[in-house]
Amino acid sequence: MTRFAVPRLRRLMPLALCAATACAEALPQEGLIITDRNLAIRTEVTATVFPGIDPDPMAPPRAEALPFETVRITPYLVGPEGPITPDAVEPVWIACELSPGAGLFSCMDAAIPLKLADIPECEAPDFADLMGEELPAFVSPCIIARETAPEFVVPLAAGIFLGADIELTMISGPREGTSTEDCAEPLLDGEYELPNDCLYSVQRLSLGPLDQLLVQLAAFGALPDGIEAPDPEDVRDGDRNPRITGIEVLVIHPDGSTEDPVEVSSGDTVMAAWGDTLRVTTFSPEEDLQLYDISVNNGESTQEEQEAYQGDWFRTWGQLLSGSSDDPESYNEWTLQPGSQDEQDTPPNDEAWLYYVVRDGRQGVNWWNLHVQVDSSEAP
């Protein structure tokens, strides 16, 4: 996922110019959460009309979807004081048909300028559309919903058989400050300067695999004329979100002594003292990594690839050993001492947060967070 694409690039261009010309104030570190941010967007199939497509109820939910399936869209909204509750913001989600091979935000960019009030609501597809002489066009852009984690029924459109995907754009005002409407207006008008406190994110909803769709439509007797379905045994599973099966925390004191390691769950609180180091290990099963095909030789053939984990770490205060990791068993060290860009010698209210996001190299994503209560009585 290009996590912020054009909207964020527009916002960050003045900062990038500042860095190039040696401004007095350093840019904020990518892994330091000092304001509300959206760290990821997860798409997961929550309902399907195709029987038998998910035979294992324990399998991770699919991030890739087929027409007529229902997909939940969930952002990972966080701030300096912890994860942002869903009722704290009211974003607007916009869907747009993304042409094969097109980059993120290209669909919305082509539609700009437009007014938020003029964008129609997205319509759910109808199986009767398969019986017509031509497949319908997906009317886009269209508004999915005005809620934090909406559900979206994947449309049926001719472009899907050519490799189109759906571009998901989230626009949201912060918890306090600019309204969502006032955040949307300059972006949709094509303006260069956008409000600094607005949240803009864009994510690809991958549609397919196309072979899977053809197999399912054939089972319903609803294949469009002139299209044949492949052998079901030759069809790969859709991209699934990665799992996180464990989180372990080891507290290391400044003198080198340690506490017993403890297993924690996302959102748990750990007690530690100023100057301690938390060695945090997170586990994602290597066997979950899927094989998939990519086009090569200008689409004349395919090549098999395997997914690979990419973990990103973020904190609200303190020092991280690394900002990323790439192993199914990933660990990091979080030292509870102020970093170079922390404004206080102790964390605000003696509380700090650690955020972790893991991706599978495609659209699959998962995350967790950890809260630490810091005893700052011995801080210098």
Contacts in CASP RR format, 6 or more apart in sequence:
PFRMAT RR
TARGET T0000
AUTHOR 0000-0000-0000
METHOD contacts of the structure
MODEL  1
MTRFAVPRLRRLMPLALCAATACAEALPQEGLIITDRNLAIRTEVTATVF
PGIDPDPMAPPRAEALPFETVRITPYLVGPEGPITPDAVEPVWIACELSP
GAGLFSCMDAAIPLKLADIPECEAPDFADLMGEELPAFVSPCIIARETAP
EFVVPLAAGIFLGADIELTMISGPREGTSTEDCAEPLLDGEYELPNDCLY
SVQRLSLGPLDQLLVQLAAFGALPDGIEAPDPEDVRDGDRNPRITGIEVL
VIHPDGSTEDPVEVSSGDTVMAAWGDTLRVTTFSPEEDLQLYDISVNNGE
STQEEQEAYQGDWFRTWGQLLSGSSDDPESYNEWTLQPGSQDEQDTPPND
EAWLYYVVRDGRQGVNWWNLHVQVDSSEAP
1 40 0 8 1.000
1 41 0 8 1.000
1 104 0 8 1.000
1 203 0 8 1.000
1 204 0 8 1.000
1 359 0 8 1.000
1 363 0 8 1.000
1 365 0 8 1.000
2 103 0 8 1.000
2 104 0 8 1.000
2 202 0 8 1.000
3 39 0 8 1.000
3 40 0 8 1.000
3 201 0 8 1.000
4 200 0 8 1.000
4 201 0 8 1.000
4 202 0 8 1.000
5 103 0 8 1.000
5 104 0 8 1.000
5 105 0 8 1.000
5 202 0 8 1.000
6 104 0 8 1.000
6 105 0 8 1.000
6 109 0 8 1.000
6 202 0 8 1.000
7 105 0 8 1.000
7 187 0 8 1.000
7 194 0 8 1.000
7 200 0 8 1.000
7 201 0 8 1.000
7 202 0 8 1.000
8 200 0 8 1.000
8 201 0 8 1.000
10 192 0 8 1.000
10 194 0 8 1.000
11 194 0 8 1.000
11 196 0 8 1.000
11 200 0 8 1.000
15 27 0 8 1.000
18 25 0 8 1.000
18 27 0 8 1.000
19 27 0 8 1.000
26 341 0 8 1.000
28 34 0 8 1.000
28 341 0 8 1.000
29 341 0 8 1.000
30 323 0 8 1.000
31 312 0 8 1.000
31 313 0 8 1.000
31 314 0 8 1.000
31 315 0 8 1.000
31 320 0 8 1.000
31 323 0 8 1.000
32 314 0 8 1.000
32 315 0 8 1.000
32 316 0 8 1.000
32 341 0 8 1.000
32 342 0 8 1.000
33 78 0 8 1.000
33 79 0 8 1.000
33 80 0 8 1.000
33 314 0 8 1.000
33 315 0 8 1.000
33 316 0 8 1.000
33 353 0 8 1.000
33 355 0 8 1.000
34 80 0 8 1.000
34 316 0 8 1.000
34 341 0 8 1.000
35 79 0 8 1.000
35 80 0 8 1.000
35 197 0 8 1.000
36 77 0 8 1.000
36 78 0 8 1.000
36 79 0 8 1.000
36 84 0 8 1.000
36 174 0 8 1.000
36 175 0 8 1.000
36 197 0 8 1.000
36 199 0 8 1.000
37 77 0 8 1.000
37 78 0 8 1.000
37 79 0 8 1.000
37 199 0 8 1.000
38 75 0 8 1.000
38 76 0 8 1.000
38 77 0 8 1.000
38 78 0 8 1.000
38 170 0 8 1.000
38 172 0 8 1.000
38 199 0 8 1.000
38 201 0 8 1.000
39 76 0 8 1.000
39 77 0 8 1.000
39 78 0 8 1.000
39 312 0 8 1.000
39 314 0 8 1.000
39 355 0 8 1.000
39 357 0 8 1.000
39 367 0 8 1.000
40 75 0 8 1.000
40 76 0 8 1.000
40 357 0 8 1.000
40 359 0 8 1.000
40 365 0 8 1.000
40 367 0 8 1.000
41 73 0 8 1.000
41 74 0 8 1.000
41 75 0 8 1.000
41 76 0 8 1.000
41 168 0 8 1.000
41 170 0 8 1.000
41 201 0 8 1.000
41 203 0 8 1.000
41 365 0 8 1.000
42 63 0 8 1.000
42 73 0 8 1.000
42 74 0 8 1.000
42 76 0 8 1.000
42 241 0 8 1.000
42 364 0 8 1.000
42 365 0 8 1.000
42 366 0 8 1.000
42 367 0 8 1.000
43 63 0 8 1.000
43 65 0 8 1.000
43 71 0 8 1.000
43 72 0 8 1.000
43 73 0 8 1.000
43 74 0 8 1.000
43 168 0 8 1.000
43 203 0 8 1.000
43 205 0 8 1.000
43 363 0 8 1.000
43 364 0 8 1.000
44 61 0 8 1.000
44 62 0 8 1.000
44 63 0 8 1.000
44 71 0 8 1.000
44 72 0 8 1.000
44 74 0 8 1.000
44 241 0 8 1.000
45 54 0 8 1.000
45 61 0 8 1.000
45 62 0 8 1.000
45 63 0 8 1.000
45 65 0 8 1.000
45 69 0 8 1.000
45 70 0 8 1.000
45 71 0 8 1.000
46 61 0 8 1.000
46 70 0 8 1.000
46 71 0 8 1.000
46 72 0 8 1.000
46 151 0 8 1.000
47 69 0 8 1.000
47 70 0 8 1.000
48 54 0 8 1.000
48 66 0 8 1.000
48 68 0 8 1.000
48 69 0 8 1.000
48 70 0 8 1.000
49 68 0 8 1.000
49 69 0 8 1.000
50 66 0 8 1.000
50 68 0 8 1.000
50 69 0 8 1.000
50 216 0 8 1.000
50 219 0 8 1.000
53 66 0 8 1.000
53 212 0 8 1.000
53 216 0 8 1.000
54 62 0 8 1.000
59 240 0 8 1.000
60 240 0 8 1.000
60 241 0 8 1.000
60 242 0 8 1.000
60 243 0 8 1.000
60 288 0 8 1.000
61 240 0 8 1.000
61 241 0 8 1.000
62 237 0 8 1.000
62 238 0 8 1.000
62 239 0 8 1.000
62 240 0 8 1.000
62 241 0 8 1.000
63 206 0 8 1.000
63 239 0 8 1.000
63 240 0 8 1.000
63 241 0 8 1.000
63 362 0 8 1.000
63 363 0 8 1.000
63 364 0 8 1.000
63 365 0 8 1.000
64 206 0 8 1.000
64 207 0 8 1.000
64 208 0 8 1.000
64 209 0 8 1.000
64 238 0 8 1.000
64 239 0 8 1.000
64 240 0 8 1.000
64 362 0 8 1.000
64 363 0 8 1.000
65 71 0 8 1.000
65 154 0 8 1.000
65 205 0 8 1.000
65 206 0 8 1.000
65 207 0 8 1.000
65 208 0 8 1.000
66 154 0 8 1.000
66 207 0 8 1.000
66 208 0 8 1.000
66 212 0 8 1.000
66 213 0 8 1.000
66 216 0 8 1.000
67 125 0 8 1.000
67 154 0 8 1.000
67 155 0 8 1.000
67 156 0 8 1.000
67 157 0 8 1.000
67 160 0 8 1.000
67 207 0 8 1.000
67 213 0 8 1.000
68 125 0 8 1.000
68 127 0 8 1.000
68 153 0 8 1.000
68 154 0 8 1.000
68 156 0 8 1.000
69 153 0 8 1.000
69 154 0 8 1.000
70 151 0 8 1.000
70 152 0 8 1.000
70 153 0 8 1.000
70 154 0 8 1.000
71 151 0 8 1.000
71 152 0 8 1.000
71 153 0 8 1.000
71 154 0 8 1.000
71 205 0 8 1.000
72 149 0 8 1.000
72 150 0 8 1.000
72 151 0 8 1.000
72 152 0 8 1.000
73 93 0 8 1.000
73 144 0 8 1.000
73 149 0 8 1.000
73 150 0 8 1.000
73 151 0 8 1.000
73 152 0 8 1.000
73 168 0 8 1.000
73 203 0 8 1.000
73 205 0 8 1.000
74 148 0 8 1.000
74 149 0 8 1.000
75 91 0 8 1.000
75 148 0 8 1.000
75 149 0 8 1.000
75 170 0 8 1.000
75 201 0 8 1.000
76 83 0 8 1.000
76 355 0 8 1.000
76 357 0 8 1.000
76 367 0 8 1.000
77 83 0 8 1.000
77 84 0 8 1.000
77 88 0 8 1.000
77 89 0 8 1.000
77 148 0 8 1.000
77 199 0 8 1.000
78 84 0 8 1.000
78 314 0 8 1.000
78 353 0 8 1.000
78 355 0 8 1.000
78 369 0 8 1.000
79 316 0 8 1.000
79 353 0 8 1.000
80 316 0 8 1.000
80 348 0 8 1.000
80 353 0 8 1.000
81 316 0 8 1.000
81 348 0 8 1.000
81 351 0 8 1.000
81 353 0 8 1.000
82 316 0 8 1.000
82 353 0 8 1.000
82 369 0 8 1.000
82 371 0 8 1.000
83 267 0 8 1.000
83 353 0 8 1.000
83 369 0 8 1.000
84 175 0 8 1.000
86 147 0 8 1.000
86 148 0 8 1.000
86 149 0 8 1.000
87 148 0 8 1.000
88 175 0 8 1.000
89 148 0 8 1.000
89 172 0 8 1.000
89 173 0 8 1.000
89 174 0 8 1.000
89 175 0 8 1.000
89 180 0 8 1.000
89 199 0 8 1.000
90 146 0 8 1.000
90 147 0 8 1.000
90 148 0 8 1.000
90 172 0 8 1.000
90 173 0 8 1.000
90 180 0 8 1.000
91 146 0 8 1.000
91 147 0 8 1.000
91 148 0 8 1.000
91 170 0 8 1.000
91 171 0 8 1.000
91 172 0 8 1.000
91 173 0 8 1.000
91 180 0 8 1.000
91 199 0 8 1.000
92 116 0 8 1.000
92 143 0 8 1.000
92 145 0 8 1.000
92 146 0 8 1.000
92 170 0 8 1.000
92 171 0 8 1.000
92 172 0 8 1.000
92 180 0 8 1.000
92 184 0 8 1.000
93 143 0 8 1.000
93 144 0 8 1.000
93 145 0 8 1.000
93 146 0 8 1.000
93 147 0 8 1.000
93 150 0 8 1.000
93 152 0 8 1.000
93 168 0 8 1.000
93 169 0 8 1.000
93 170 0 8 1.000
94 108 0 8 1.000
94 119 0 8 1.000
94 141 0 8 1.000
94 142 0 8 1.000
94 143 0 8 1.000
94 144 0 8 1.000
94 168 0 8 1.000
94 169 0 8 1.000
94 170 0 8 1.000
94 171 0 8 1.000
95 122 0 8 1.000
95 140 0 8 1.000
95 141 0 8 1.000
95 142 0 8 1.000
95 143 0 8 1.000
95 144 0 8 1.000
95 152 0 8 1.000
95 155 0 8 1.000
95 166 0 8 1.000
95 167 0 8 1.000
95 168 0 8 1.000
95 169 0 8 1.000
95 205 0 8 1.000
96 107 0 8 1.000
96 108 0 8 1.000
96 111 0 8 1.000
96 140 0 8 1.000
96 141 0 8 1.000
96 142 0 8 1.000
96 166 0 8 1.000
96 167 0 8 1.000
96 169 0 8 1.000
97 107 0 8 1.000
97 138 0 8 1.000
97 140 0 8 1.000
97 155 0 8 1.000
97 157 0 8 1.000
97 159 0 8 1.000
97 164 0 8 1.000
97 165 0 8 1.000
97 166 0 8 1.000
97 167 0 8 1.000
98 104 0 8 1.000
98 106 0 8 1.000
98 107 0 8 1.000
98 164 0 8 1.000
98 165 0 8 1.000
98 166 0 8 1.000
98 167 0 8 1.000
98 204 0 8 1.000
99 106 0 8 1.000
99 107 0 8 1.000
99 164 0 8 1.000
100 159 0 8 1.000
100 162 0 8 1.000
100 163 0 8 1.000
100 164 0 8 1.000
104 167 0 8 1.000
104 202 0 8 1.000
104 203 0 8 1.000
104 204 0 8 1.000
105 167 0 8 1.000
105 169 0 8 1.000
105 202 0 8 1.000
106 167 0 8 1.000
107 140 0 8 1.000
107 141 0 8 1.000
107 167 0 8 1.000
108 141 0 8 1.000
108 167 0 8 1.000
108 169 0 8 1.000
108 202 0 8 1.000
111 140 0 8 1.000
111 141 0 8 1.000
112 187 0 8 1.000
112 188 0 8 1.000
112 189 0 8 1.000
112 190 0 8 1.000
113 188 0 8 1.000
113 189 0 8 1.000
113 190 0 8 1.000
114 141 0 8 1.000
114 188 0 8 1.000
115 185 0 8 1.000
115 188 0 8 1.000
116 181 0 8 1.000
116 184 0 8 1.000
116 185 0 8 1.000
116 188 0 8 1.000
119 141 0 8 1.000
119 142 0 8 1.000
119 143 0 8 1.000
120 139 0 8 1.000
120 142 0 8 1.000
120 143 0 8 1.000
121 142 0 8 1.000
121 143 0 8 1.000
122 139 0 8 1.000
122 140 0 8 1.000
122 142 0 8 1.000
122 143 0 8 1.000
122 144 0 8 1.000
122 152 0 8 1.000
122 153 0 8 1.000
122 155 0 8 1.000
123 139 0 8 1.000
123 142 0 8 1.000
123 155 0 8 1.000
124 153 0 8 1.000
124 155 0 8 1.000
125 136 0 8 1.000
125 153 0 8 1.000
125 154 0 8 1.000
125 155 0 8 1.000
125 156 0 8 1.000
126 156 0 8 1.000
127 220 0 8 1.000
127 222 0 8 1.000
129 135 0 8 1.000
129 136 0 8 1.000
129 156 0 8 1.000
130 156 0 8 1.000
130 217 0 8 1.000
130 222 0 8 1.000
130 224 0 8 1.000
131 222 0 8 1.000
134 158 0 8 1.000
135 156 0 8 1.000
135 157 0 8 1.000
135 158 0 8 1.000
135 159 0 8 1.000
135 161 0 8 1.000
135 224 0 8 1.000
136 156 0 8 1.000
136 157 0 8 1.000
136 158 0 8 1.000
137 157 0 8 1.000
137 158 0 8 1.000
138 155 0 8 1.000
138 156 0 8 1.000
138 157 0 8 1.000
138 159 0 8 1.000
141 169 0 8 1.000
144 150 0 8 1.000
144 152 0 8 1.000
144 168 0 8 1.000
145 151 0 8 1.000
145 152 0 8 1.000
146 180 0 8 1.000
152 205 0 8 1.000
154 166 0 8 1.000
154 205 0 8 1.000
154 207 0 8 1.000
155 166 0 8 1.000
157 164 0 8 1.000
160 207 0 8 1.000
160 208 0 8 1.000
160 210 0 8 1.000
160 213 0 8 1.000
161 210 0 8 1.000
161 224 0 8 1.000
161 227 0 8 1.000
163 207 0 8 1.000
163 210 0 8 1.000
164 207 0 8 1.000
165 204 0 8 1.000
165 205 0 8 1.000
165 206 0 8 1.000
165 207 0 8 1.000
166 204 0 8 1.000
166 205 0 8 1.000
166 207 0 8 1.000
167 202 0 8 1.000
167 203 0 8 1.000
167 204 0 8 1.000
167 205 0 8 1.000
168 202 0 8 1.000
168 203 0 8 1.000
168 204 0 8 1.000
168 205 0 8 1.000
169 200 0 8 1.000
169 201 0 8 1.000
169 202 0 8 1.000
170 199 0 8 1.000
170 200 0 8 1.000
170 201 0 8 1.000
170 202 0 8 1.000
170 203 0 8 1.000
171 180 0 8 1.000
171 183 0 8 1.000
171 184 0 8 1.000
171 187 0 8 1.000
171 198 0 8 1.000
171 199 0 8 1.000
171 200 0 8 1.000
172 180 0 8 1.000
172 183 0 8 1.000
172 198 0 8 1.000
172 199 0 8 1.000
173 179 0 8 1.000
173 180 0 8 1.000
173 182 0 8 1.000
173 183 0 8 1.000
173 197 0 8 1.000
173 198 0 8 1.000
173 199 0 8 1.000
174 197 0 8 1.000
174 198 0 8 1.000
174 199 0 8 1.000
177 197 0 8 1.000
178 195 0 8 1.000
178 197 0 8 1.000
178 198 0 8 1.000
182 195 0 8 1.000
183 194 0 8 1.000
183 195 0 8 1.000
183 198 0 8 1.000
183 199 0 8 1.000
183 200 0 8 1.000
186 193 0 8 1.000
186 194 0 8 1.000
186 195 0 8 1.000
187 194 0 8 1.000
187 200 0 8 1.000
194 200 0 8 1.000
203 363 0 8 1.000
204 363 0 8 1.000
205 363 0 8 1.000
206 239 0 8 1.000
206 362 0 8 1.000
206 363 0 8 1.000
207 213 0 8 1.000
208 238 0 8 1.000
209 235 0 8 1.000
209 236 0 8 1.000
209 237 0 8 1.000
209 238 0 8 1.000
211 229 0 8 1.000
211 230 0 8 1.000
211 234 0 8 1.000
211 235 0 8 1.000
211 236 0 8 1.000
212 235 0 8 1.000
212 236 0 8 1.000
212 237 0 8 1.000
212 238 0 8 1.000
214 223 0 8 1.000
214 227 0 8 1.000
214 228 0 8 1.000
214 229 0 8 1.000
214 230 0 8 1.000
215 229 0 8 1.000
215 230 0 8 1.000
215 232 0 8 1.000
215 235 0 8 1.000
217 223 0 8 1.000
217 224 0 8 1.000
217 229 0 8 1.000
218 229 0 8 1.000
223 229 0 8 1.000
236 290 0 8 1.000
236 291 0 8 1.000
236 292 0 8 1.000
236 293 0 8 1.000
237 290 0 8 1.000
238 290 0 8 1.000
239 290 0 8 1.000
239 292 0 8 1.000
239 360 0 8 1.000
239 362 0 8 1.000
239 363 0 8 1.000
239 364 0 8 1.000
240 288 0 8 1.000
240 290 0 8 1.000
240 360 0 8 1.000
240 364 0 8 1.000
241 360 0 8 1.000
241 364 0 8 1.000
241 365 0 8 1.000
241 366 0 8 1.000
242 284 0 8 1.000
242 288 0 8 1.000
242 309 0 8 1.000
242 358 0 8 1.000
242 359 0 8 1.000
242 360 0 8 1.000
242 364 0 8 1.000
242 365 0 8 1.000
242 366 0 8 1.000
243 284 0 8 1.000
243 285 0 8 1.000
243 288 0 8 1.000
243 366 0 8 1.000
244 266 0 8 1.000
244 282 0 8 1.000
244 283 0 8 1.000
244 284 0 8 1.000
244 358 0 8 1.000
244 366 0 8 1.000
244 367 0 8 1.000
244 368 0 8 1.000
245 283 0 8 1.000
245 284 0 8 1.000
245 285 0 8 1.000
246 263 0 8 1.000
246 282 0 8 1.000
246 283 0 8 1.000
247 263 0 8 1.000
247 264 0 8 1.000
247 265 0 8 1.000
247 266 0 8 1.000
247 280 0 8 1.000
247 281 0 8 1.000
247 282 0 8 1.000
247 283 0 8 1.000
247 368 0 8 1.000
247 370 0 8 1.000
248 261 0 8 1.000
248 262 0 8 1.000
248 263 0 8 1.000
248 264 0 8 1.000
248 280 0 8 1.000
248 281 0 8 1.000
248 282 0 8 1.000
248 283 0 8 1.000
249 261 0 8 1.000
249 262 0 8 1.000
249 264 0 8 1.000
249 270 0 8 1.000
249 278 0 8 1.000
249 279 0 8 1.000
249 280 0 8 1.000
249 281 0 8 1.000
249 370 0 8 1.000
250 258 0 8 1.000
250 259 0 8 1.000
250 261 0 8 1.000
250 278 0 8 1.000
250 279 0 8 1.000
250 280 0 8 1.000
250 281 0 8 1.000
251 258 0 8 1.000
251 259 0 8 1.000
251 270 0 8 1.000
251 272 0 8 1.000
251 276 0 8 1.000
251 277 0 8 1.000
251 278 0 8 1.000
251 279 0 8 1.000
252 258 0 8 1.000
252 276 0 8 1.000
252 277 0 8 1.000
252 278 0 8 1.000
252 279 0 8 1.000
252 333 0 8 1.000
253 259 0 8 1.000
253 273 0 8 1.000
253 276 0 8 1.000
254 275 0 8 1.000
254 276 0 8 1.000
262 270 0 8 1.000
264 270 0 8 1.000
264 370 0 8 1.000
265 368 0 8 1.000
266 367 0 8 1.000
266 368 0 8 1.000
266 369 0 8 1.000
266 370 0 8 1.000
267 368 0 8 1.000
267 369 0 8 1.000
267 370 0 8 1.000
267 371 0 8 1.000
268 370 0 8 1.000
268 371 0 8 1.000
269 371 0 8 1.000
269 372 0 8 1.000
269 373 0 8 1.000
270 278 0 8 1.000
270 370 0 8 1.000
270 371 0 8 1.000
270 372 0 8 1.000
270 373 0 8 1.000
271 372 0 8 1.000
271 373 0 8 1.000
271 375 0 8 1.000
272 278 0 8 1.000
272 336 0 8 1.000
272 372 0 8 1.000
272 373 0 8 1.000
272 374 0 8 1.000
272 375 0 8 1.000
273 336 0 8 1.000
273 374 0 8 1.000
273 375 0 8 1.000
273 376 0 8 1.000
273 377 0 8 1.000
273 378 0 8 1.000
274 336 0 8 1.000
274 337 0 8 1.000
274 346 0 8 1.000
274 374 0 8 1.000
274 375 0 8 1.000
274 376 0 8 1.000
274 377 0 8 1.000
274 378 0 8 1.000
274 379 0 8 1.000
275 335 0 8 1.000
275 336 0 8 1.000
275 337 0 8 1.000
275 379 0 8 1.000
276 335 0 8 1.000
276 336 0 8 1.000
277 333 0 8 1.000
277 334 0 8 1.000
277 335 0 8 1.000
277 336 0 8 1.000
278 333 0 8 1.000
278 334 0 8 1.000
278 335 0 8 1.000
278 336 0 8 1.000
278 354 0 8 1.000
278 372 0 8 1.000
279 331 0 8 1.000
279 332 0 8 1.000
279 333 0 8 1.000
280 331 0 8 1.000
280 332 0 8 1.000
280 333 0 8 1.000
280 334 0 8 1.000
280 354 0 8 1.000
280 356 0 8 1.000
280 370 0 8 1.000
281 329 0 8 1.000
281 330 0 8 1.000
281 331 0 8 1.000
282 329 0 8 1.000
282 330 0 8 1.000
282 331 0 8 1.000
282 356 0 8 1.000
282 358 0 8 1.000
282 368 0 8 1.000
283 328 0 8 1.000
283 329 0 8 1.000
284 309 0 8 1.000
284 328 0 8 1.000
284 329 0 8 1.000
284 330 0 8 1.000
284 358 0 8 1.000
284 366 0 8 1.000
285 328 0 8 1.000
286 328 0 8 1.000
288 360 0 8 1.000
289 306 0 8 1.000
289 307 0 8 1.000
289 308 0 8 1.000
289 309 0 8 1.000
289 328 0 8 1.000
289 360 0 8 1.000
290 306 0 8 1.000
290 307 0 8 1.000
290 360 0 8 1.000
291 304 0 8 1.000
291 305 0 8 1.000
291 306 0 8 1.000
291 307 0 8 1.000
292 304 0 8 1.000
292 305 0 8 1.000
292 306 0 8 1.000
292 307 0 8 1.000
292 362 0 8 1.000
293 302 0 8 1.000
293 303 0 8 1.000
293 304 0 8 1.000
293 305 0 8 1.000
294 302 0 8 1.000
294 303 0 8 1.000
294 305 0 8 1.000
295 301 0 8 1.000
295 302 0 8 1.000
295 303 0 8 1.000
296 302 0 8 1.000
296 303 0 8 1.000
307 360 0 8 1.000
307 361 0 8 1.000
307 362 0 8 1.000
308 326 0 8 1.000
308 360 0 8 1.000
308 361 0 8 1.000
309 325 0 8 1.000
309 326 0 8 1.000
309 327 0 8 1.000
309 328 0 8 1.000
309 330 0 8 1.000
309 358 0 8 1.000
309 359 0 8 1.000
309 360 0 8 1.000
309 361 0 8 1.000
310 324 0 8 1.000
310 325 0 8 1.000
310 326 0 8 1.000
310 358 0 8 1.000
310 359 0 8 1.000
310 360 0 8 1.000
310 361 0 8 1.000
311 324 0 8 1.000
311 325 0 8 1.000
311 326 0 8 1.000
311 330 0 8 1.000
311 356 0 8 1.000
311 357 0 8 1.000
311 358 0 8 1.000
311 359 0 8 1.000
312 323 0 8 1.000
312 324 0 8 1.000
312 356 0 8 1.000
312 357 0 8 1.000
312 358 0 8 1.000
312 359 0 8 1.000
313 320 0 8 1.000
313 322 0 8 1.000
313 323 0 8 1.000
313 324 0 8 1.000
313 325 0 8 1.000
313 332 0 8 1.000
313 354 0 8 1.000
313 355 0 8 1.000
313 356 0 8 1.000
314 354 0 8 1.000
314 355 0 8 1.000
314 356 0 8 1.000
314 357 0 8 1.000
315 334 0 8 1.000
315 352 0 8 1.000
315 353 0 8 1.000
315 354 0 8 1.000
315 355 0 8 1.000
316 347 0 8 1.000
316 352 0 8 1.000
316 353 0 8 1.000
316 354 0 8 1.000
317 338 0 8 1.000
317 339 0 8 1.000
317 342 0 8 1.000
317 344 0 8 1.000
317 347 0 8 1.000
317 348 0 8 1.000
317 352 0 8 1.000
318 334 0 8 1.000
318 335 0 8 1.000
318 336 0 8 1.000
318 337 0 8 1.000
318 338 0 8 1.000
318 339 0 8 1.000
318 342 0 8 1.000
318 347 0 8 1.000
318 352 0 8 1.000
319 334 0 8 1.000
319 335 0 8 1.000
319 337 0 8 1.000
319 338 0 8 1.000
319 339 0 8 1.000
320 332 0 8 1.000
320 333 0 8 1.000
320 334 0 8 1.000
320 335 0 8 1.000
321 332 0 8 1.000
321 333 0 8 1.000
321 334 0 8 1.000
321 335 0 8 1.000
322 332 0 8 1.000
323 332 0 8 1.000
325 331 0 8 1.000
325 332 0 8 1.000
330 358 0 8 1.000
334 354 0 8 1.000
334 372 0 8 1.000
336 347 0 8 1.000
336 352 0 8 1.000
336 372 0 8 1.000
336 374 0 8 1.000
338 344 0 8 1.000
338 345 0 8 1.000
338 346 0 8 1.000
345 379 0 8 1.000
345 380 0 8 1.000
346 374 0 8 1.000
346 376 0 8 1.000
346 379 0 8 1.000
347 374 0 8 1.000
347 376 0 8 1.000
350 373 0 8 1.000
350 374 0 8 1.000
350 375 0 8 1.000
350 376 0 8 1.000
351 371 0 8 1.000
351 372 0 8 1.000
351 373 0 8 1.000
351 374 0 8 1.000
352 371 0 8 1.000
352 372 0 8 1.000
352 374 0 8 1.000
353 369 0 8 1.000
353 370 0 8 1.000
353 371 0 8 1.000
353 372 0 8 1.000
354 369 0 8 1.000
354 370 0 8 1.000
354 372 0 8 1.000
355 367 0 8 1.000
355 368 0 8 1.000
355 369 0 8 1.000
356 367 0 8 1.000
356 368 0 8 1.000
356 369 0 8 1.000
356 370 0 8 1.000
357 365 0 8 1.000
357 366 0 8 1.000
357 367 0 8 1.000
358 365 0 8 1.000
358 366 0 8 1.000
358 367 0 8 1.000
359 365 0 8 1.000
END
